């Protein structure tokens, strides 16, 4: 006799909950960052200009939109694999261009 019938689906439920929580937490990072850039576009553009990036206002807008829309896509589960790759490449590029203060 089996007494663990209710436990059979428990592993799948825990995995789904963990994936959802991870997706929400990851999305929040990009949503807050993108929203911050877009609501303070002149400050972001000034920073990007100080880095020597071309067309700082346009670049700030594009970067903010990538973060905001990418975060939304991850949050709602829209094309998550593609968006995850885009955000991964974006994150590496950002690290190499704008976050170089390792010392």
N, CA, C and O atoms as a GROMACS GRO file, in nm:
protein
  412
    1UNK      N    1   0.081  -0.119   0.000
    1UNK     CA    2   0.000   0.000   0.000
    1UNK      C    3   0.085   0.125   0.000
    1UNK      O    4   0.188   0.132   0.068
    2UNK      N    5   0.043   0.222  -0.077
    2UNK     CA    6   0.114   0.349  -0.083
    2UNK      C    7   0.044   0.452   0.004
    2UNK      O    8  -0.078   0.470  -0.005
    3UNK      N    9   0.122   0.519   0.088
    3UNK     CA   10   0.063   0.621   0.176
    3UNK      C   11   0.106   0.761   0.138
    3UNK      O   12   0.067   0.858   0.202
    4UNK      N   13   0.186   0.773   0.034
    4UNK     CA   14   0.239   0.904  -0.007
    4UNK      C   15   0.175   0.954  -0.136
    4UNK      O   16   0.244   1.013  -0.220
    5UNK      N   17   0.049   0.932  -0.154
    5UNK     CA   18  -0.018   0.973  -0.277
    5UNK      C   19  -0.018   1.124  -0.293
    5UNK      O   20   0.004   1.174  -0.403
    6UNK      N   21  -0.043   1.198  -0.186
    6UNK     CA   22  -0.050   1.344  -0.195
    6UNK      C   23   0.085   1.409  -0.218
    6UNK      O   24   0.093   1.524  -0.260
    7UNK      N   25   0.192   1.337  -0.190
    7UNK     CA   26   0.326   1.392  -0.206
    7UNK      C   27   0.374   1.384  -0.350
    7UNK      O   28   0.469   1.453  -0.386
    8UNK      N   29   0.311   1.302  -0.432
    8UNK     CA   30   0.357   1.280  -0.569
    8UNK      C   31   0.364   1.409  -0.650
    8UNK      O   32   0.461   1.429  -0.723
    9UNK      N   33   0.268   1.496  -0.640
    9UNK     CA   34   0.266   1.620  -0.715
    9UNK      C   35   0.340   1.733  -0.645
    9UNK      O   36   0.356   1.841  -0.702
   10UNK      N   37   0.383   1.712  -0.525
   10UNK     CA   38   0.446   1.816  -0.444
   10UNK      C   39   0.576   1.867  -0.503
   10UNK      O   40   0.602   1.987  -0.497
   11UNK      N   41   0.658   1.781  -0.560
   11UNK     CA   42   0.786   1.823  -0.619
   11UNK      C   43   0.767   1.917  -0.736
   11UNK      O   44   0.838   2.016  -0.748
   12UNK      N   45   0.671   1.886  -0.822
   12UNK     CA   46   0.643   1.971  -0.937
   12UNK      C   47   0.590   2.106  -0.892
   12UNK      O   48   0.624   2.209  -0.950
   13UNK      N   49   0.507   2.105  -0.790
   13UNK     CA   50   0.451   2.230  -0.738
   13UNK      C   51   0.560   2.319  -0.679
   13UNK      O   52   0.560   2.440  -0.702
   14UNK      N   53   0.653   2.260  -0.605
   14UNK     CA   54   0.763   2.336  -0.546
   14UNK      C   55   0.854   2.393  -0.655
   14UNK      O   56   0.900   2.506  -0.645
   15UNK      N   57   0.879   2.315  -0.759
   15UNK     CA   58   0.963   2.362  -0.869
   15UNK      C   59   0.896   2.478  -0.941
   15UNK      O   60   0.962   2.576  -0.975
   16UNK      N   61   0.766   2.469  -0.965
   16UNK     CA   62   0.694   2.576  -1.033
   16UNK      C   63   0.695   2.704  -0.949
   16UNK      O   64   0.712   2.813  -1.002
   17UNK      N   65   0.678   2.689  -0.819
   17UNK     CA   66   0.679   2.804  -0.730
   17UNK      C   67   0.817   2.868  -0.728
   17UNK      O   68   0.828   2.991  -0.728
   18UNK      N   69   0.920   2.788  -0.725
   18UNK     CA   70   1.057   2.840  -0.724
   18UNK      C   71   1.088   2.912  -0.854
   18UNK      O   72   1.150   3.019  -0.852
   19UNK      N   73   1.047   2.857  -0.967
   19UNK     CA   74   1.070   2.921  -1.097
   19UNK      C   75   0.995   3.053  -1.104
   19UNK      O   76   1.050   3.153  -1.151
   20UNK      N   77   0.871   3.054  -1.058
   20UNK     CA   78   0.793   3.178  -1.059
   20UNK      C   79   0.857   3.284  -0.971
   20UNK      O   80   0.868   3.400  -1.010
   21UNK      N   81   0.900   3.245  -0.853
   21UNK     CA   82   0.966   3.340  -0.762
   21UNK      C   83   1.094   3.394  -0.824
   21UNK      O   84   1.121   3.514  -0.816
   22UNK      N   85   1.173   3.307  -0.886
   22UNK     CA   86   1.296   3.351  -0.953
   22UNK      C   87   1.267   3.447  -1.065
   22UNK      O   88   1.338   3.546  -1.084
   23UNK      N   89   1.162   3.418  -1.142
   23UNK     CA   90   1.125   3.506  -1.253
   23UNK      C   91   1.080   3.642  -1.203
   23UNK      O   92   1.116   3.744  -1.262
   24UNK      N   93   1.003   3.644  -1.096
   24UNK     CA   94   0.956   3.772  -1.039
   24UNK      C   95   1.075   3.852  -0.987
   24UNK      O   96   1.085   3.972  -1.014
   25UNK      N   97   1.165   3.788  -0.913
   25UNK     CA   98   1.280   3.860  -0.857
   25UNK      C   99   1.372   3.913  -0.967
   25UNK      O  100   1.421   4.026  -0.957
   26UNK      N  101   1.395   3.834  -1.070
   26UNK     CA  102   1.478   3.879  -1.182
   26UNK      C  103   1.411   3.995  -1.255
   26UNK      O  104   1.478   4.093  -1.291
   27UNK      N  105   1.282   3.985  -1.276
   27UNK     CA  106   1.209   4.091  -1.345
   27UNK      C  107   1.215   4.222  -1.268
   27UNK      O  108   1.228   4.329  -1.328
   28UNK      N  109   1.204   4.214  -1.136
   28UNK     CA  110   1.206   4.335  -1.054
   28UNK      C  111   1.335   4.414  -1.074
   28UNK      O  112   1.333   4.537  -1.080
   29UNK      N  113   1.447   4.344  -1.084
   29UNK     CA  114   1.576   4.411  -1.105
   29UNK      C  115   1.572   4.496  -1.232
   29UNK      O  116   1.609   4.613  -1.230
   30UNK      N  117   1.527   4.436  -1.342
   30UNK     CA  118   1.525   4.507  -1.470
   30UNK      C  119   1.414   4.612  -1.474
   30UNK      O  120   1.434   4.720  -1.531
   31UNK      N  121   1.300   4.582  -1.416
   31UNK     CA  122   1.190   4.680  -1.414
   31UNK      C  123   1.230   4.807  -1.339
   31UNK      O  124   1.209   4.917  -1.389
   32UNK      N  125   1.286   4.791  -1.221
   32UNK     CA  126   1.326   4.908  -1.142
   32UNK      C  127   1.437   4.988  -1.211
   32UNK      O  128   1.434   5.111  -1.212
   33UNK      N  129   1.533   4.917  -1.268
   33UNK     CA  130   1.643   4.984  -1.335
   33UNK      C  131   1.595   5.059  -1.459
   33UNK      O  132   1.632   5.175  -1.480
   34UNK      N  133   1.513   4.994  -1.540
   34UNK     CA  134   1.460   5.059  -1.660
   34UNK      C  135   1.371   5.176  -1.627
   34UNK      O  136   1.380   5.282  -1.690
   35UNK      N  137   1.284   5.159  -1.528
   35UNK     CA  138   1.196   5.268  -1.487
   35UNK      C  139   1.277   5.385  -1.434
   35UNK      O  140   1.246   5.501  -1.464
   36UNK      N  141   1.380   5.356  -1.356
   36UNK     CA  142   1.466   5.462  -1.304
   36UNK      C  143   1.536   5.540  -1.414
   36UNK      O  144   1.544   5.663  -1.407
   37UNK      N  145   1.585   5.471  -1.513
   37UNK     CA  146   1.651   5.538  -1.626
   37UNK      C  147   1.554   5.626  -1.704
   37UNK      O  148   1.585   5.739  -1.739
   38UNK      N  149   1.436   5.571  -1.731
   38UNK     CA  150   1.339   5.644  -1.813
   38UNK      C  151   1.277   5.763  -1.740
   38UNK      O  152   1.236   5.860  -1.804
   39UNK      N  153   1.269   5.757  -1.609
   39UNK     CA  154   1.211   5.869  -1.535
   39UNK      C  155   1.315   5.974  -1.498
   39UNK      O  156   1.280   6.082  -1.451
   40UNK      N  157   1.441   5.943  -1.518
   40UNK     CA  158   1.549   6.040  -1.495
   40UNK      C  159   1.638   6.041  -1.617
   40UNK      O  160   1.760   6.027  -1.607
   41UNK      N  161   1.577   6.058  -1.733
   41UNK     CA  162   1.648   6.043  -1.860
   41UNK      C  163   1.764   6.141  -1.874
   41UNK      O  164   1.868   6.105  -1.930
   42UNK      N  165   1.749   6.263  -1.825
   42UNK     CA  166   1.858   6.360  -1.841
   42UNK      C  167   1.979   6.320  -1.757
   42UNK      O  168   2.093   6.336  -1.802
   43UNK      N  169   1.957   6.270  -1.638
   43UNK     CA  170   2.069   6.224  -1.556
   43UNK      C  171   2.137   6.103  -1.616
   43UNK      O  172   2.260   6.093  -1.618
   44UNK      N  173   2.056   6.011  -1.666
   44UNK     CA  174   2.110   5.891  -1.730
   44UNK      C  175   2.188   5.930  -1.856
   44UNK      O  176   2.298   5.879  -1.880
   45UNK      N  177   2.132   6.020  -1.934
   45UNK     CA  178   2.200   6.065  -2.056
   45UNK      C  179   2.330   6.136  -2.022
   45UNK      O  180   2.430   6.119  -2.091
   46UNK      N  181   2.330   6.215  -1.914
   46UNK     CA  182   2.453   6.281  -1.871
   46UNK      C  183   2.561   6.181  -1.834
   46UNK      O  184   2.677   6.198  -1.870
   47UNK      N  185   2.521   6.076  -1.763
   47UNK     CA  186   2.617   5.971  -1.726
   47UNK      C  187   2.668   5.900  -1.850
   47UNK      O  188   2.789   5.876  -1.863
   48UNK      N  189   2.578   5.866  -1.942
   48UNK     CA  190   2.620   5.798  -2.064
   48UNK      C  191   2.711   5.887  -2.147
   48UNK      O  192   2.806   5.839  -2.209
   49UNK      N  193   2.681   6.017  -2.149
   49UNK     CA  194   2.767   6.111  -2.220
   49UNK      C  195   2.906   6.116  -2.160
   49UNK      O  196   3.005   6.126  -2.232
   50UNK      N  197   2.914   6.110  -2.026
   50UNK     CA  198   3.045   6.112  -1.959
   50UNK      C  199   3.126   5.987  -1.989
   50UNK      O  200   3.248   5.987  -1.978
   51UNK      N  201   3.057   5.879  -2.028
   51UNK     CA  202   3.127   5.755  -2.067
   51UNK      C  203   3.171   5.759  -2.213
   51UNK      O  204   3.243   5.671  -2.260
   52UNK      N  205   3.127   5.863  -2.284
   52UNK     CA  206   3.162   5.874  -2.426
   52UNK      C  207   3.070   5.796  -2.518
   52UNK      O  208   3.105   5.772  -2.634
   53UNK      N  209   2.956   5.755  -2.470
   53UNK     CA  210   2.862   5.682  -2.555
   53UNK      C  211   2.798   5.778  -2.654
   53UNK      O  212   2.771   5.893  -2.621
   54UNK      N  213   2.773   5.731  -2.775
   54UNK     CA  214   2.713   5.818  -2.876
   54UNK      C  215   2.565   5.844  -2.848
   54UNK      O  216   2.496   5.760  -2.791
   55UNK      N  217   2.517   5.961  -2.888
   55UNK     CA  218   2.376   5.998  -2.872
   55UNK      C  219   2.324   5.959  -2.733
   55UNK      O  220   2.236   5.873  -2.723
   56UNK      N  221   2.376   6.020  -2.628
   56UNK     CA  222   2.345   5.975  -2.493
   56UNK      C  223   2.196   5.970  -2.458
   56UNK      O  224   2.154   5.880  -2.386
   57UNK      N  225   2.116   6.064  -2.507
   57UNK     CA  226   1.973   6.061  -2.475
   57UNK      C  227   1.904   5.944  -2.544
   57UNK      O  228   1.820   5.876  -2.484
   58UNK      N  229   1.939   5.921  -2.669
   58UNK     CA  230   1.882   5.808  -2.743
   58UNK      C  231   1.928   5.677  -2.679
   58UNK      O  232   1.848   5.585  -2.660
   59UNK      N  233   2.056   5.668  -2.647
   59UNK     CA  234   2.111   5.548  -2.584
   59UNK      C  235   2.043   5.522  -2.450
   59UNK      O  236   2.007   5.408  -2.420
   60UNK      N  237   2.024   5.626  -2.370
   60UNK     CA  238   1.958   5.610  -2.239
   60UNK      C  239   1.815   5.561  -2.257
   60UNK      O  240   1.768   5.476  -2.182
   61UNK      N  241   1.746   5.614  -2.357
   61UNK     CA  242   1.608   5.571  -2.382
   61UNK      C  243   1.604   5.426  -2.426
   61UNK      O  244   1.521   5.349  -2.376
   62UNK      N  245   1.691   5.387  -2.517
   62UNK     CA  246   1.695   5.249  -2.566
   62UNK      C  247   1.730   5.154  -2.452
   62UNK      O  248   1.667   5.050  -2.436
   63UNK      N  249   1.830   5.189  -2.373
   63UNK     CA  250   1.871   5.104  -2.260
   63UNK      C  251   1.757   5.091  -2.160
   63UNK      O  252   1.729   4.981  -2.112
   64UNK      N  253   1.693   5.202  -2.127
   64UNK     CA  254   1.580   5.198  -2.034
   64UNK      C  255   1.467   5.111  -2.084
   64UNK      O  256   1.406   5.035  -2.008
   65UNK      N  257   1.438   5.122  -2.214
   65UNK     CA  258   1.331   5.040  -2.272
   65UNK      C  259   1.366   4.892  -2.276
   65UNK      O  260   1.281   4.808  -2.251
   66UNK      N  261   1.492   4.861  -2.305
   66UNK     CA  262   1.535   4.720  -2.304
   66UNK      C  263   1.514   4.662  -2.164
   66UNK      O  264   1.462   4.552  -2.150
   67UNK      N  265   1.554   4.737  -2.063
   67UNK     CA  266   1.540   4.688  -1.926
   67UNK      C  267   1.393   4.677  -1.886
   67UNK      O  268   1.350   4.576  -1.830
   68UNK      N  269   1.316   4.781  -1.913
   68UNK     CA  270   1.175   4.782  -1.872
   68UNK      C  271   1.094   4.676  -1.947
   68UNK      O  272   1.023   4.597  -1.884
   69UNK      N  273   1.105   4.674  -2.078
   69UNK     CA  274   1.028   4.577  -2.157
   69UNK      C  275   1.078   4.435  -2.136
   69UNK      O  276   0.999   4.340  -2.134
   70UNK      N  277   1.209   4.419  -2.121
   70UNK     CA  278   1.264   4.286  -2.092
   70UNK      C  279   1.215   4.236  -1.957
   70UNK      O  280   1.179   4.119  -1.944
   71UNK      N  281   1.214   4.323  -1.858
   71UNK     CA  282   1.164   4.285  -1.726
   71UNK      C  283   1.017   4.247  -1.730
   71UNK      O  284   0.976   4.149  -1.668
   72UNK      N  285   0.937   4.324  -1.804
   72UNK     CA  286   0.795   4.291  -1.819
   72UNK      C  287   0.775   4.157  -1.888
   72UNK      O  288   0.691   4.077  -1.848
   73UNK      N  289   0.853   4.133  -1.993
   73UNK     CA  290   0.842   4.006  -2.066
   73UNK      C  291   0.877   3.888  -1.976
   73UNK      O  292   0.808   3.786  -1.979
   74UNK      N  293   0.982   3.900  -1.898
   74UNK     CA  294   1.019   3.793  -1.805
   74UNK      C  295   0.908   3.773  -1.702
   74UNK      O  296   0.872   3.660  -1.670
   75UNK      N  297   0.855   3.884  -1.650
   75UNK     CA  298   0.752   3.877  -1.546
   75UNK      C  299   0.627   3.802  -1.594
   75UNK      O  300   0.573   3.718  -1.522
   76UNK      N  301   0.582   3.834  -1.715
   76UNK     CA  302   0.459   3.771  -1.764
   76UNK      C  303   0.484   3.641  -1.841
   76UNK      O  304   0.389   3.572  -1.877
   77UNK      N  305   0.609   3.607  -1.865
   77UNK     CA  306   0.642   3.481  -1.932
   77UNK      C  307   0.634   3.488  -2.083
   77UNK      O  308   0.610   3.386  -2.148
   78UNK      N  309   0.653   3.606  -2.141
   78UNK     CA  310   0.647   3.623  -2.286
   78UNK      C  311   0.784   3.600  -2.349
   78UNK      O  312   0.878   3.675  -2.320
   79UNK      N  313   0.797   3.499  -2.432
   79UNK     CA  314   0.922   3.470  -2.504
   79UNK      C  315   1.042   3.470  -2.408
   79UNK      O  316   1.144   3.533  -2.435
   80UNK      N  317   1.028   3.400  -2.296
   80UNK     CA  318   1.128   3.410  -2.189
   80UNK      C  319   1.269   3.366  -2.231
   80UNK      O  320   1.367   3.426  -2.188
   81UNK      N  321   1.280   3.264  -2.312
   81UNK     CA  322   1.414   3.219  -2.353
   81UNK      C  323   1.485   3.324  -2.438
   81UNK      O  324   1.603   3.352  -2.417
   82UNK      N  325   1.413   3.381  -2.532
   82UNK     CA  326   1.473   3.484  -2.617
   82UNK      C  327   1.506   3.608  -2.534
   82UNK      O  328   1.616   3.663  -2.544
   83UNK      N  329   1.411   3.652  -2.452
   83UNK     CA  330   1.432   3.770  -2.369
   83UNK      C  331   1.546   3.746  -2.270
   83UNK      O  332   1.625   3.837  -2.244
   84UNK      N  333   1.554   3.627  -2.216
   84UNK     CA  334   1.662   3.596  -2.122
   84UNK      C  335   1.798   3.609  -2.190
   84UNK      O  336   1.892   3.661  -2.130
   85UNK      N  337   1.810   3.562  -2.313
   85UNK     CA  338   1.936   3.575  -2.388
   85UNK      C  339   1.967   3.721  -2.416
   85UNK      O  340   2.081   3.765  -2.402
   86UNK      N  341   1.866   3.796  -2.457
   86UNK     CA  342   1.886   3.939  -2.484
   86UNK      C  343   1.934   4.010  -2.358
   86UNK      O  344   2.029   4.088  -2.363
   87UNK      N  345   1.869   3.982  -2.246
   87UNK     CA  346   1.908   4.047  -2.120
   87UNK      C  347   2.045   3.999  -2.071
   87UNK      O  348   2.118   4.076  -2.009
   88UNK      N  349   2.079   3.875  -2.099
   88UNK     CA  350   2.212   3.825  -2.060
   88UNK      C  351   2.321   3.897  -2.139
   88UNK      O  352   2.420   3.942  -2.081
   89UNK      N  353   2.304   3.907  -2.269
   89UNK     CA  354   2.401   3.979  -2.353
   89UNK      C  355   2.407   4.125  -2.312
   89UNK      O  356   2.515   4.183  -2.301
   90UNK      N  357   2.290   4.185  -2.290
   90UNK     CA  358   2.281   4.324  -2.245
   90UNK      C  359   2.357   4.343  -2.114
   90UNK      O  360   2.430   4.441  -2.098
   91UNK      N  361   2.340   4.252  -2.020
   91UNK     CA  362   2.405   4.263  -1.890
   91UNK      C  363   2.556   4.254  -1.901
   91UNK      O  364   2.628   4.329  -1.835
   92UNK      N  365   2.605   4.162  -1.983
   92UNK     CA  366   2.751   4.150  -2.003
   92UNK      C  367   2.804   4.277  -2.068
   92UNK      O  368   2.907   4.330  -2.025
   93UNK      N  369   2.735   4.327  -2.171
   93UNK     CA  370   2.779   4.450  -2.238
   93UNK      C  371   2.778   4.568  -2.142
   93UNK      O  372   2.870   4.649  -2.143
   94UNK      N  373   2.676   4.577  -2.059
   94UNK     CA  374   2.667   4.684  -1.960
   94UNK      C  375   2.784   4.676  -1.862
   94UNK      O  376   2.843   4.778  -1.826
   95UNK      N  377   2.816   4.556  -1.821
   95UNK     CA  378   2.928   4.539  -1.729
   95UNK      C  379   3.060   4.582  -1.790
   95UNK      O  380   3.145   4.638  -1.721
   96UNK      N  381   3.077   4.558  -1.917
   96UNK     CA  382   3.201   4.594  -1.984
   96UNK      C  383   3.210   4.742  -2.018
   96UNK      O  384   3.320   4.798  -2.023
   97UNK      N  385   3.096   4.807  -2.041
   97UNK     CA  386   3.095   4.947  -2.084
   97UNK      C  387   3.079   5.043  -1.967
   97UNK      O  388   3.155   5.139  -1.955
   98UNK      N  389   2.981   5.019  -1.882
   98UNK     CA  390   2.944   5.120  -1.783
   98UNK      C  391   2.984   5.087  -1.639
   98UNK      O  392   2.992   5.177  -1.555
   99UNK      N  393   3.009   4.962  -1.610
   99UNK     CA  394   3.041   4.926  -1.472
   99UNK      C  395   3.184   4.872  -1.465
   99UNK      O  396   3.208   4.754  -1.440
  100UNK      N  397   3.277   4.962  -1.489
  100UNK     CA  398   3.418   4.921  -1.496
  100UNK      C  399   3.497   4.954  -1.371
  100UNK      O  400   3.618   4.932  -1.368
  101UNK      N  401   3.434   5.004  -1.267
  101UNK     CA  402   3.505   5.041  -1.145
  101UNK      C  403   3.531   4.922  -1.054
  101UNK      O  404   3.472   4.912  -0.947
  102UNK      N  405   3.618   4.834  -1.096
  102UNK     CA  406   3.647   4.712  -1.020
  102UNK      C  407   3.746   4.735  -0.906
  102UNK      O  408   3.757   4.652  -0.816
  103UNK      N  409   3.816   4.847  -0.908
  103UNK     CA  410   3.921   4.869  -0.807
  103UNK      C  411   3.864   4.904  -0.672
  103UNK      O  412   3.940   4.925  -0.577
   0.00000   0.00000   0.00000
